[in-house]
Structures are given as structure tokens and as C-alpha cells.
């Protein structure tokens, strides 16, 4: 009986060792596939200048051949499909960590496929496209939803006339003079950085620079350069309102894009050697997490009345602006923020060709409460980036829902920052944010 018992214990041990060795072999194979993933993304980026948002991986993975005269659509699509198949083949034999990595790369590759087709002029509907590119599609609201929000705003705005002109009159009191922009943005970023450092240990060598640019379809952009450095660009084509300085400044820096990219580089690429993280493809599920977290991060850095207080006590004096009606303005902004999904409808209309540009402009002036120059800038953004716009509003809503659910207490700021930090430091997919 003793011999049988010993043998019985030994057999599972052999099985466990065998499985462990197989997992180790497959995980090594996964590292090779991760390098192929990076090489493929960089190859696409040789043709599509908007494809690669950031890369800080090995120079050895960069393309060493010239581009072809004709975009190699079919060849690239075959490479994407082949790599997805290889990931699928080894997935069942990977460790749990390996499965997470393989699943993340696989969904990113679905976005590669769709972006290749878009770049080639092959289009789908707005919602089908966003599902392929970003792993999710945003909810649709009827026009009556936005009309009801405008009615709520109508009740609090002073003066006579339509809601749009009355809101714009109020907002125009808080336009930052161009010669004060740098002062205001630097003060905002410094405060957001201070708040972030209360919760996260950032790399000692981290840094950023700010540039002011023109003729861009976006209001701000973070160009992450690796080694914990970023170039933050602020577009000065249009008038910049007080709240946008806070929102854009924090969104692009702390605890927004700059922090997100730093944490990924530090925790996954450098500490764990996950080379796939060193490539950030703009049109991918990663952007849903990046934009959603950057928008939600503003709320973490400036919770409750902190944004109003900071604007009143610090930014308005810097900008030389009066504080009269500031509280009313932020109350109106809270209602207008619920109108953000109206821009998605303009995007759907333009992408699906159910709206022309004039109709989209009128829609955004009416329901997004944009002035005409902002609406025109938004149209230029949609024409270039298409369904990307869902990442800002729906992304933020799902990140907020996820963080607050995981934290378990809306008033527990420390726990929220902890959950948020975990979100920024891991290969999270949009579907992971859905609280069932």
C-alpha cells in the first residue's frame, strides 16, 4: 500500500512539472510573437502616419527596409491574421499571465485589421468601426435626451434668448487671454502633478515640455517619447476657456496620458519585459483606456468643488479674469458635460453619411453648445479620426464606473487612486471595464 500511495503522489508531480515546462516554453514563444506584433505595428506605421502614437522599444524591431510604392494592404492583413492564429494556437497552454497578454494583443490586432482597411478606403458603419478599433461601441441616445438637458440648462441661465447664445455669453467671460495661456497651463499641470504625487511614486527622472501649436484638429496632444518623458502640445487655433485649461492640461499630463504611459513603461515594459507594451497604436482598444482614464483623471485630481476653488483662487487672478458668475458657469458646465454624447451623433452622421458637414455643425452648435469655430474644429477632428471620439465620453464613463465599483466607496479617494493606478499599470481591455 505504501508503494502504491507513493506512486500515486508521484504521477501528479510529474504531470505538474510537465505542464510547467510546457507553459514556460509557450511563454517564451509568446515573447517572440510579441516582437512580431511590434514589428508589424511599426511596419503599418511606415505607411499610415497616424498609426503609431508612441514607441519606446528596441531599435532592432524597427523596420529596416524602405516602403513599397503601393500600400501592401493584402500582405499586411495576412500578417495580422497569421499572428492572431499563432496567438490562438498557443493560448490554452500559456500561464494565466501569458493568456492575458495574448488576449490583449489579439484584440489589438483586430484593430490593426480594421485600421488597415480604413487606410485603404474600405469603411464600415460608425458603430461597427468603433467595435473593431476600440473593442466597444458607444450607446445611442435619442434627440429628446439632449433636448431635455438643454431644457435643464435653460432654467438656470440668465437673460433672454436661446440657450446656445445665453450659454455662450456666460462662457465668454472666461476666455483665457493668449498671453496668459502658458502661465495658466503650467499652474494647472503643476497642481495636477502635486495631487498625483500624493498617491503615486513617479520616476525621479520623469519630465515633460509644453509647446503651443496651430493648425491641428485636436485641442491638446501628448507625444510620449519613452524614458518617462513627454512633449505636450496645446493647440491655440481656437479660444481656450478656463475649464479647458484644467481639463486639457490634466488630461495630457497628470494623472492623464503622461502618467499612463510612464506606468506602462515602468511596470510592464521595463520591469516585466513585455515588449508589446512599448508600441502604442493609436487606433486600438488601448486608446479607449487611455482617453477614458485621462478624462476621469481630471476628476480625481480636482474632485468636487476643488476645480472651482482652484479656478477662483489661482487661475482667474493669473488670467486677469473676474470671478463673477464663476459658480453659475461651472453649474452650467456640469449640465453641458452630459451633452458630450451629442458629438458622437455628429460623428455617426458624418461617418455613416446621414449628415453633411452643415448639418453636423448645426447639430453641435445646438446640442453640444459649441461656438461655430469649436464646432468646425470638431468636424475636422471627426473627418480625420472618425469613431475615435467615443473614447473620450464613453471611455470616461466606463472608467469612472469601474473605479468607483472597485473602490467600493465614492468618498474613498485613496482607494479610488489605488484602483486607478492598477488600471493604468496593466493591459486592460474595454470589456474588462464593464461591471456585470
Order of alpha helices (4+ residues) and beta strands (2+ residues): alpha-beta-alpha-alpha-alpha-alpha-alpha-alpha-beta-beta-beta-alpha-alpha-beta-alpha-alpha-alpha-alpha-alpha-alpha-alpha-alpha-alpha
